[in-house]
Amino acid sequence: MNERKYLIYLDILGYEALAKEIAEKTRVDSRKVRDEFIDVINEKIEPIKRKGIIIGKYEGIDDWTLVTDSLDNVFKGIFEILEHHTYYKDYRKIPLEIAIGTEYFDKWARFDGKKLTREDSTIQFIKEMLKRIINYYHKWYKRRYNESPKSTFIVFTESAYNDLEPLDKKICEEIIYQNEEETVRFFAADVNKFWERGKVLEFLEKIGRSGSKRYGRINDVYVPPIEYEDIKRTLEEKRIVFITGTPEYGKTYTAVRLMWEYFNKGYEPRWIRGGEERERIWVREKLVDIRSELKPRHIFYFEDPFGKTKYESREDLEREIGTIINSIQQVENVYVIITSREEVFKEFEKEKLSASELRAFEKRMNIKKPSYDYKRRKEILLKWAESENCRWLRNERLKNLVLRVIEDEGNLPTPLAIHDFVIATKDIEEVNKLRKEIKKKSEETEKNLAREIKNMSDDKILFLSFLFISDYFDIDFVKATYQELVEELGLNDAWEFDRLLNWFKDDKIEIVDNKYIRFSHPSYAQSLKHILVEEDGYISQINKKIFSKLLLKLAEKDEAAHNVAMAVVSNFDKLPEEERNKLLLKLAEKEETAGTVVWVLAHNLNELPEEARDLLFKLAEKEETAENVIWVLAHNFNKLPEEARDLLFKLTEKEETSRDVIWVLADSFNQLPEEARDLLFKLAEKEETSRDVANAVAYNFDKLPEEERNKLLLKLAEKEETSRDVAGIVAYNFNKLPGEVRDELLLKLSENNEAAWIVAWTVVDIFNNLPGEVRNKLLLKLSENDKAAGIVARIVRDNFNKIPEEVRRQLLEKVRRRWTN
């Protein structure tokens, strides 16, 4: 299998002319100058070969062809070569012409030795090709600027350019050189930006992060938090800064950025990592013995020495922190950055024995402010997306969708969530998949915040649990209930409420209108589902010992019952069974929460014990909750277990609840499943419920679908007990009924003794709007009805000339005969 290699052709620009120019000024022989130039470049090439940055070289008289196996090594190698210095005051830098290309070699190719072996012919061919591109660059440059290039330039062949990452392509300019013979396309890099890229790669080596994609773009994608200048100023003035804050909020990235800036000023960076527990022990040891580490013109970064997710105590560190700070400030040109999660740092600060005031050295980056508002989060997203060349970024509709979704601060709330989303979606161009990844990465942040809360003491978890249940509990109410639970749960070492309030107010909570407490960010509120249940699906101890107990306590209090009911709805499957059943029983006793209990019971009937199932039937029998039961059963008919469906049928058989069932069915007909709709037709057929159906149709005439409404009216028109009601409906809604349905109903009702009178008066009102044939049939039928005959006579009198003579004769004869009898 062939492997792709990168070839760098390197030549001294104006080799002979430059040597001659220097010789004239310095009286040094030009040959000696040329030899010294070659020595200077060789002195840079040999170290990069020893480091493995290049894997071979082909050396000419005044040029070099270097072989390497990655683009990172192309940047590193050229960067180190550009970092040379000559012995001549006004000519410190040798101008170079550099071309970069690619070629495939088989796995047996060897690039060691003074000259490249076995591949000489291939290398020679590539060398000539790169020299040609350099020649074309000279011609292009002269056309554009009317002079030859005099300073270093770097050009890429098209194949090498195509391998570049998107941000590296941005530093290149496309050049198309055309003459009579051919057209050549290649790319010229901005030398300063190329140098910066190489400098970043050197920096990564210094901090032990070679090859890191995340930190490799620290110079391109980093977006400073709101407090960045304050952090920099504190570090500059005090020479030590504690960066604390919310998990995932970019503390480490900011620390690395600071090291990068100091590295550019000539400082040596040193990152003492604390990712794993054993590493953090080592970090603490180094921090305690910091005097042996401190060296001038160094910048140190101690990562999470106090613990990653929870405080990891070390007595000598707590005791000596003041001395550590003093030691740092006594050494010239030394800077120290320490990062910590805010909760962990507060625990350290609480435990420390030193009198030194740590707050003066602390700078917070947290989600409450927020340190990264929407504008900054948007900037991070777009920079990373460009860096990763995300497909969705090139689609304006998808890009705007993502930007619109993250306007909600709960979506991709942290820099890490944004970064992880970009990596996961670089090849995605589908709306649903993008939304799914946004949700997934946002939930990962929620899980991380949940882990932070899980590591807290029970009293702190109890305090925050109130906020999980409601944003609008009065502070005094929370305080009183907190004290009750502290005693009932036996939390002997619990803090006083006011101390907890003060502990959390700077990051996790905010006080609204000096009256209510709530979470400072929606991601904290959303973390509840990850606190109640462990990752393996089992109910957590926090849930059993604290949260469920708090719900039971609050369920007893009228001012909290509604919020408890909503918490039960949202977390039904996450609550311990025993506590859940107790909650349902308690809440069912309260008028304001009984309806919510009905909803929960109906949806989870199969999962509940017999006692809780029976509760639904009891609530159906209570006048104040029967309608709620019916509404829930009807609207969720297809989703309900069979036992709950049967309950709805049973309720239609009871006089005191059948009317409620009918009104719910009619009022919500469009939203109901088919089987529930059919129930309304069955009730229309029953003598004892048909009038209620008719009244419900009349009241919900415009809500009911036309086809089903007409079927119901025709069915009800056939029944003696509902014919008058239907006649009234037709009269009142005459213009809303389709003509054929209206006519059929009127003809059918005219045969009914109870409805005929109403039909007759309807004909009076709409005489001119009735089709002649229908009108005549109606009049003939109505004339046979005792109650309607008089009205028919009036109709004939008032519309004598509009009625056909034969019909008129028959009507008058029928009326006369009825009167004489």
LINWOVEN-V97857 format. One record per backbone hydrogen bond with DSSP energy under -1.0 kcal/mol. CO is the residue of the C=O (numbers start at 1). NH is the residue of the N-H. E is the energy in kcal/mol with one decimal. If there is no record, write none. Layout:
[[CO	NH	E] [CO	NH	E]]
This chain:
[[3	105	-2.6] [5	103	-1.9] [6	68	-2.5] [7	101	-2.5] [8	66	-2.8] [9	99	-2.5] [10	64	-2.7] [11	97	-2.9] [12	15	-1.1] [14	18	-3.3] [15	19	-1.7] [16	20	-2.3] [17	21	-2.3] [18	22	-2.4] [19	23	-2.4] [20	24	-2.0] [21	25	-1.3] [22	26	-2.5] [23	27	-2.2] [29	33	-1.9] [30	34	-2.5] [31	35	-2.4] [32	36	-2.4] [33	37	-2.3] [34	38	-2.2] [35	39	-2.3] [36	40	-2.6] [37	41	-2.2] [38	42	-2.6] [39	43	-2.5] [41	44	-1.0] [41	45	-2.1] [42	46	-2.6] [44	48	-1.2] [45	49	-1.7] [46	50	-2.3] [47	51	-2.2] [48	53	-1.9] [48	54	-1.3] [56	67	-2.6] [58	65	-2.8] [62	12	-1.2] [63	60	-3.1] [64	10	-3.1] [65	58	-2.9] [66	8	-2.8] [67	55	-3.0] [68	6	-3.1] [70	74	-1.3] [71	75	-2.4] [72	76	-2.8] [73	77	-2.8] [74	78	-2.3] [75	79	-2.5] [76	80	-2.5] [77	81	-2.0] [78	82	-2.7] [81	84	-1.1] [88	91	-1.6] [92	86	-1.6] [95	13	-2.6] [96	153	-2.0] [97	11	-2.0] [98	155	-2.7] [99	9	-3.4] [100	157	-2.6] [101	7	-2.5] [103	5	-3.0] [105	3	-3.9] [106	109	-2.0] [119	123	-2.7] [120	124	-2.7] [121	125	-2.0] [122	126	-2.5] [123	127	-3.0] [124	128	-2.2] [125	129	-2.1] [126	130	-2.8] [127	131	-2.5] [128	132	-2.0] [129	133	-1.9] [130	134	-2.1] [131	135	-2.3] [132	136	-2.5] [133	137	-2.3] [134	138	-2.1] [135	139	-2.0] [136	140	-2.9] [137	141	-3.0] [138	142	-2.3] [139	143	-2.0] [140	144	-2.2] [141	145	-3.2] [142	146	-1.9] [153	98	-2.2] [154	189	-2.7] [155	100	-2.3] [156	187	-2.2] [157	161	-2.6] [158	162	-2.2] [161	164	-1.6] [165	169	-2.2] [166	170	-1.3] [169	172	-1.8] [171	190	-2.6] [173	188	-2.5] [175	186	-2.4] [177	184	-3.2] [182	179	-2.4] [184	177	-2.7] [186	175	-3.2] [187	156	-3.2] [188	173	-2.9] [190	194	-2.5] [191	195	-2.5] [192	196	-2.2] [193	197	-2.1] [194	198	-2.0] [195	199	-2.4] [196	200	-2.3] [197	201	-1.8] [198	202	-1.9] [199	203	-2.3] [200	204	-2.4] [201	205	-1.5] [202	206	-1.9] [203	207	-1.9] [204	209	-3.5] [205	208	-1.1] [209	212	-2.1] [212	216	-1.1] [215	218	-1.6] [217	220	-1.5] [217	221	-2.8] [225	228	-1.9] [227	231	-2.3] [228	232	-2.7] [229	233	-2.3] [230	234	-2.3] [231	235	-2.4] [232	236	-2.6] [233	237	-2.8] [234	238	-3.0] [235	239	-1.5] [239	336	-1.8] [241	338	-2.5] [242	363	-3.1] [243	340	-1.9] [244	365	-3.1] [245	342	-2.0] [246	249	-1.6] [248	416	-1.5] [250	254	-2.3] [251	255	-2.2] [252	256	-2.6] [253	257	-2.1] [254	258	-2.3] [255	259	-2.1] [256	260	-2.4] [257	261	-2.2] [258	262	-2.2] [259	263	-2.6] [260	264	-1.9] [262	267	-2.5] [263	266	-1.6] [268	299	-2.5] [270	301	-2.7] [272	303	-2.3] [276	280	-2.3] [277	281	-1.8] [278	282	-1.6] [279	283	-2.5] [280	284	-2.5] [281	285	-2.0] [282	286	-2.5] [283	287	-2.3] [284	288	-2.6] [285	289	-2.1] [287	290	-1.3] [289	292	-1.5] [290	293	-1.6] [290	294	-1.8] [297	268	-2.5] [298	335	-1.8] [299	270	-2.1] [300	337	-2.8] [301	272	-3.3] [302	339	-1.7] [304	307	-1.2] [306	312	-3.0] [314	318	-2.1] [315	319	-2.5] [316	320	-2.4] [318	354	-1.2] [320	324	-2.7] [321	325	-2.3] [322	326	-2.3] [323	327	-2.5] [324	328	-2.0] [325	329	-2.0] [328	331	-1.1] [333	297	-1.6] [333	298	-1.1] [335	300	-3.0] [336	241	-1.9] [337	302	-2.9] [338	243	-3.0] [340	245	-1.0] [341	345	-2.6] [342	346	-2.4] [343	347	-1.7] [344	348	-2.1] [345	349	-2.9] [346	350	-2.2] [347	351	-1.9] [348	352	-2.0] [356	358	-1.0] [358	361	-2.2] [361	242	-3.0] [363	244	-2.2] [365	246	-1.2] [366	371	-2.1] [371	226	-1.8] [373	377	-2.8] [374	378	-2.8] [375	379	-1.8] [376	380	-2.6] [377	381	-2.5] [378	382	-2.5] [379	383	-2.3] [380	384	-2.6] [381	385	-2.5] [382	386	-2.1] [383	387	-2.4] [384	388	-2.4] [385	390	-2.4] [391	394	-1.3] [395	399	-3.0] [396	400	-2.5] [397	401	-1.8] [398	402	-2.4] [399	403	-2.5] [400	404	-2.3] [401	405	-2.5] [402	406	-2.1] [404	407	-1.1] [405	408	-1.3] [408	411	-2.3] [414	418	-2.1] [415	419	-2.5] [416	420	-2.8] [417	421	-2.1] [418	422	-2.3] [419	423	-2.2] [420	424	-2.0] [421	425	-1.4] [425	428	-1.8] [426	391	-2.4] [430	434	-2.2] [431	435	-2.6] [432	436	-2.3] [433	437	-2.1] [434	438	-2.3] [435	439	-2.4] [436	440	-2.4] [437	441	-2.8] [438	442	-2.1] [439	443	-2.3] [440	444	-1.6] [441	445	-1.3] [442	446	-1.9] [443	447	-2.5] [444	448	-1.8] [445	449	-2.4] [446	450	-2.3] [447	451	-2.3] [448	452	-1.5] [449	453	-1.8] [450	454	-2.7] [451	455	-1.2] [453	456	-1.9] [457	461	-2.1] [458	462	-2.7] [459	463	-2.2] [460	464	-2.4] [461	465	-1.8] [464	468	-1.2] [465	469	-1.1] [466	470	-1.8] [474	478	-2.6] [475	479	-2.7] [476	480	-2.3] [477	481	-2.5] [478	482	-2.8] [479	483	-2.0] [480	484	-1.8] [481	485	-2.4] [482	486	-2.5] [483	487	-1.7] [484	488	-2.3] [485	489	-3.1] [486	491	-2.3] [490	492	-1.7] [491	494	-1.5] [496	500	-1.8] [497	501	-2.5] [498	502	-2.1] [499	503	-1.9] [500	504	-2.1] [501	505	-1.3] [504	507	-1.7] [504	509	-1.7] [508	520	-2.6] [510	518	-2.1] [512	515	-2.5] [512	516	-2.5] [515	475	-2.7] [516	512	-2.8] [518	510	-2.5] [521	524	-1.3] [521	525	-1.0] [522	526	-2.4] [525	528	-1.2] [527	530	-1.2] [528	531	-1.4] [528	532	-2.2] [532	540	-2.7] [534	537	-2.1] [538	534	-3.3] [540	544	-2.0] [541	545	-3.4] [542	546	-2.2] [542	547	-2.0] [543	548	-2.6] [546	550	-2.4] [547	551	-2.2] [548	552	-2.2] [549	553	-2.0] [550	554	-2.7] [551	555	-2.2] [554	557	-1.6] [557	560	-1.6] [557	561	-1.3] [560	564	-2.2] [561	565	-2.6] [562	566	-2.2] [563	567	-1.9] [564	568	-2.2] [565	569	-2.2] [566	570	-2.3] [567	571	-1.6] [571	574	-2.0] [572	575	-1.1] [576	580	-2.7] [577	581	-2.3] [578	582	-1.9] [579	583	-2.4] [580	584	-2.1] [581	585	-2.1] [582	586	-2.3] [583	587	-2.9] [584	588	-2.0] [587	590	-1.3] [590	593	-1.1] [590	594	-1.6] [593	597	-2.0] [594	598	-2.1] [595	599	-1.7] [596	600	-2.2] [597	601	-2.9] [598	602	-2.8] [599	603	-1.9] [600	604	-1.3] [604	607	-1.3] [605	608	-1.1] [609	613	-2.2] [610	614	-2.6] [613	617	-1.0] [614	618	-2.1] [615	619	-2.4] [616	620	-1.7] [622	625	-1.1] [622	626	-2.0] [625	629	-2.2] [626	630	-2.6] [627	631	-2.7] [628	632	-2.4] [629	633	-2.6] [630	634	-2.8] [631	635	-2.3] [632	636	-1.3] [634	637	-1.1] [636	639	-1.2] [636	640	-1.1] [641	645	-1.7] [642	646	-2.6] [643	647	-1.2] [644	648	-1.3] [645	649	-1.7] [646	650	-2.3] [647	651	-2.1] [648	652	-1.1] [654	657	-1.3] [654	658	-2.6] [657	661	-2.1] [658	662	-2.4] [659	663	-2.5] [660	664	-2.2] [661	665	-2.5] [662	666	-2.5] [663	667	-2.4] [664	668	-1.9] [668	671	-1.2] [669	672	-1.3] [673	677	-1.8] [674	678	-2.5] [677	680	-1.2] [677	681	-1.0] [678	682	-1.9] [679	683	-2.2] [680	684	-1.5] [686	689	-1.0] [686	690	-1.9] [689	693	-1.9] [690	694	-2.4] [691	695	-2.6] [692	696	-2.3] [693	697	-2.5] [694	698	-2.5] [695	699	-2.3] [696	700	-2.0] [700	704	-2.0] [705	709	-2.6] [706	710	-2.5] [707	711	-1.8] [708	712	-2.2] [709	713	-2.4] [710	714	-2.4] [711	715	-2.2] [712	716	-2.9] [713	717	-2.1] [716	719	-1.2] [719	723	-1.2] [722	726	-2.4] [723	727	-2.6] [724	728	-2.1] [725	729	-2.0] [726	730	-2.8] [727	731	-2.5] [728	732	-2.4] [729	733	-2.2] [733	736	-1.6] [738	742	-2.9] [739	743	-2.6] [740	744	-1.9] [741	745	-2.6] [742	746	-2.4] [743	747	-2.4] [744	748	-2.2] [745	749	-2.8] [746	750	-2.0] [749	752	-1.7] [752	756	-2.1] [755	759	-2.2] [756	760	-2.9] [757	761	-1.9] [758	762	-1.9] [759	763	-2.3] [760	764	-1.8] [761	765	-1.8] [762	766	-1.9] [766	769	-1.6] [767	770	-1.0] [771	775	-2.8] [772	776	-2.5] [773	777	-1.9] [774	778	-2.5] [775	779	-2.5] [776	780	-2.2] [777	781	-2.1] [778	782	-3.0] [779	783	-1.8] [781	784	-1.3] [782	785	-1.9] [785	789	-2.3] [788	792	-2.0] [789	793	-2.2] [790	794	-1.7] [791	795	-2.0] [792	796	-2.5] [793	797	-2.4] [794	798	-2.6] [795	799	-1.6] [799	802	-1.5] [804	808	-3.0] [805	809	-2.6] [806	810	-2.1] [807	811	-2.7] [808	812	-2.6] [809	813	-2.1] [810	814	-2.3] [811	815	-2.6] [812	816	-2.7] [813	817	-2.5] [814	818	-2.0] [815	819	-2.2] [816	820	-2.5] [817	821	-1.3]]
